[in-house]
Amino acid sequence: QLRRADVLVFTSLRETSGNVLLEALAAGLPVVCLDHQGARDIIDDSCGVRIAVSSPRQVERDIAAALRRLHADRPRLARLRAGARARAEALSWARNGARMREI
């Protein structure tokens, strides 16, 4: 399902860092998520759109606006797809292991 989608919308307020975010990035899928908890650390401007959290209505409006912008701006969507793959690589176990060996 991830490979058939254009973006993953992750709206959880309770998960500290959903594994589905890493799965989406590895599939080259940009993420629209809340700028909250672990999603804030995993998703950056190179691979997705983070939505500020202040009220349910504001979040709803901002997610809808982000999706409309991405639908209208296919070159940006393509850049985010490439960024998603690069971000997945940067967060991979192999990369983290190499960092730990360096330390």
C-alpha positions in Angstrom: 0.0 0.0 0.0 2.8 2.4 0.8 4.3 2.1 -2.7 0.9 3.0 -4.3 0.5 6.2 -2.2 1.8 9.7 -2.8 2.3 10.6 0.9 1.8 9.1 4.3 -0.3 11.1 6.7 0.7 10.3 10.3 -1.6 12.0 12.9 -0.8 10.2 16.1 -0.4 12.3 19.3 0.4 9.3 21.5 3.1 7.3 19.6 6.6 8.4 20.6 7.9 7.3 17.2 5.8 5.2 14.9 7.8 2.5 13.0 5.5 3.2 10.0 7.4 6.5 9.5 10.6 4.6 8.9 8.8 2.2 6.6 7.4 5.0 4.6 10.7 6.7 4.2 12.4 3.5 3.1 9.7 3.1 0.5 10.4 6.7 -0.8 7.2 8.0 0.6 7.1 11.6 2.0 5.3 12.0 5.3 2.9 14.7 6.5 2.9 14.4 10.3 2.4 16.4 13.5 5.4 18.3 14.8 5.2 16.3 18.0 7.1 13.6 19.9 9.3 11.2 17.8 7.8 12.3 14.5 9.4 15.7 15.0 12.8 14.0 15.2 12.4 11.6 12.4 10.7 13.8 9.7 12.5 16.9 8.5 12.0 19.3 5.7 13.9 17.1 3.3 11.4 14.3 3.5 8.1 15.6 4.7 5.9 18.3 6.2 5.5 18.8 9.9 2.2 20.3 11.2 2.2 22.4 14.4 -0.2 21.2 17.0 -2.4 23.8 18.7 -6.0 22.8 18.1 -7.9 20.0 16.3 -9.4 22.4 13.8 -6.1 24.0 13.0 -4.4 20.6 12.6 -7.2 19.6 10.2 -6.9 22.7 8.1 -3.1 22.6 8.0 -3.0 18.9 7.0 -5.5 19.6 4.2 -3.5 22.6 3.0 -0.3 20.6 3.0 -1.8 17.9 1.0 -3.3 20.4 -1.5 0.2 22.0 -1.9 1.9 18.7 -2.4 -0.7 17.6 -5.0 -0.2 20.9 -6.9 3.6 21.0 -6.7 4.7 17.7 -8.2 8.4 18.8 -8.4 8.4 19.3 -4.7 6.8 16.0 -4.1 9.5 14.4 -6.2 12.2 16.1 -4.1 10.5 14.9 -0.9 10.5 11.3 -2.3 14.2 11.5 -2.9 14.7 13.1 0.5 12.6 10.3 2.1 15.0 7.6 0.7 18.0 9.6 1.9 16.5 10.2 5.3 15.8 6.4 5.7 19.4 5.7 4.8 20.6 8.3 7.4 18.5 6.6 10.1 19.4 3.0 9.1 20.8 0.6 11.6 24.0 0.3 9.5 24.5 4.1 9.7 23.8 4.2 13.4 26.2 1.3 14.0 28.9 3.1 12.1 28.4 6.3 14.2 28.7 4.2 17.4 31.9 2.6 16.2 33.3 6.1 15.4 32.5 7.2 18.9 
